[in-house]
Amino acid sequence: MKYYSTNKTVSGISLKEAVTKGLADDKGLFMPERIEAFPPSFFETIHQLSFQEIAFEVAKKFFGEDIPNDDLKTLVDDTLNFDCPIAHVNDNIFALELWHGPTLAFKDVGGRFMARLLGYFLQGNEEQVNVLVATSGDTGSAVANGFLGVPGIHVYVLYPKGLVSEIQEKQFTTLGQNITAIEVDGTFDDCQRLVKTAFLDEELKSQLTLTSANSINVARFLPQAFYYFNAYARLRERGLTEDLVVAVPSGNFGNLTAGLFGKKMGLPIKRFIAANNENDIVYNYLKTGQYEPRPSVATIANAMDVGDPSNFARILDLYDHSHEAIKAEMTGYRYSDAEIREVVKDVYHKYGYLTDPHGATAYKALEESLQDGEVGVFLETAHPAKFTETVEKIIGLGKVNLPEKLAAFMKGEKQTVPLSKDFEAFKKYLLARS
Ligand SMILES: *Cc1c(COP(=O)(O)O)cnc(C)c1O
């Protein structure tokens, strides 16, 4: 499969190049030239397949031309050493739990798959590849844990000092080996600027091989489609074949875009809901047709605090920039922190289901919009314990149990490289390590 850029001046790029580069030379995002559909019969028996088996079938559609089936199967099975169950919350609303991976957030699938795919492409390669990733919390842990111990790759996680939760910080600062955490005296935007500037710096590029592991990378973003096929299969397994509505808590819109790919591949999803917090750029776009990015504001659903969602370029490209066509596929909802708190509390007390602040936005949107004959699935993108302080305060019930996987991270020793937000200092540091 060849890839082209959403800015349309680059095309015919191989999967290997798209993954190693991250972003196209014209600064656009890579898109596959074709999206291959499944025959309708596939969906009639999909519920007989496990999450891992479904993922392999979907992966073949994306990567089957580039990677022999046996190798691809190994990549998928190594990635998915965890499950993706569905939980019944009330009447016709279900939670698809995407947080059963090692760092308890949905980015594990993309982080782990990308690490393995890059490792696969770099076999026998002498040169070290350096992965730079800026994080406001969850991306860093998923990427770092995905790449831990992968030969030939070194990961630099840049994060804003004092602005991530202790649990999040422990998940990428305690690993050692090929993972270096850089504690930047600045904001998330500063971290992102350092990474972006590094990709454009000719001297760095001539001395080091650099790539990005943010969701602009096709290897991180496409595997998220596995989740949507699994949602359909697990509902069908329960005999539910009503019209499916999927609500997605959205920030950079990588996850939702992967769902749109699934629909283009024939997956019977009636419509999507894009749930936002107060960073409601796409919500406004859906209403007005105007895309107006602006600086992000901090909310209690912080993984969705994005003011210029990078994958929006992919959505525009998928629907030929037609506002009408995009509106036909999805509706937008937005919630304030106060509303999110209400939802977490209500759902917990009424139905005994604890959502995290991100999943809560998507739950609420379903509650407001589901019609008779529809069944709704919201993506529960993180385990609530990743946001213990917020969630404990909201439900007023003492401690949320820390799952064993998280408790293990908390025991590790934090190790970081402190740096200023000055690019020259970052560059000097990287060059000294080359
Ligand atoms: C990253 C993240 C999101 C947003 O996903 P996008 O693909 O960026 O839209 C939502 N919830 C959680 C918990 C996340 O970590």
The ligand as an SDF file (V2000), in Angstrom:
LIG
                    3D

 15 15  0  0  0  0  0  0  0  0999 V2000
   -5.6070   10.6000   24.0100 C   0  0  0  0  0  0  0  0  0  0  0  0
   -6.8620   10.4290   24.7860 C   0  0  0  0  0  0  0  0  0  0  0  0
   -8.1160   10.8450   24.3030 C   0  0  0  0  0  0  0  0  0  0  0  0
   -8.2690   11.5660   22.9750 C   0  0  0  0  0  0  0  0  0  0  0  0
   -7.9900   10.7260   21.8830 O   0  0  0  0  0  0  0  0  0  0  0  0
   -7.6960   11.3670   20.4330 P   0  0  0  0  0  0  0  0  0  0  0  0
   -7.3640   10.2190   19.5660 O   0  0  0  0  0  0  0  0  0  0  0  0
   -6.5310   12.2990   20.6380 O   0  0  0  0  0  0  0  0  0  0  0  0
   -8.9180   12.0900   20.0250 O   0  0  0  0  0  0  0  0  0  0  0  0
   -9.2390   10.5920   25.0670 C   0  0  0  0  0  0  0  0  0  0  0  0
   -9.1520    9.9930   26.2740 N   0  0  0  0  0  0  0  0  0  0  0  0
   -7.9640    9.5830   26.7860 C   0  0  0  0  0  0  0  0  0  0  0  0
   -7.9410    8.9580   28.1260 C   0  0  0  0  0  0  0  0  0  0  0  0
   -6.7850    9.7820   26.0660 C   0  0  0  0  0  0  0  0  0  0  0  0
   -5.6070    9.3920   26.5990 O   0  0  0  0  0  0  0  0  0  0  0  0
  1  2  1  0
  2  3  1  0
  2 14  2  0
  3  4  1  0
  3 10  2  0
  4  5  1  0
  5  6  1  0
  6  7  2  0
  6  8  1  0
  6  9  1  0
 10 11  1  0
 11 12  2  0
 12 13  1  0
 12 14  1  0
 14 15  1  0
M  END
$$$$
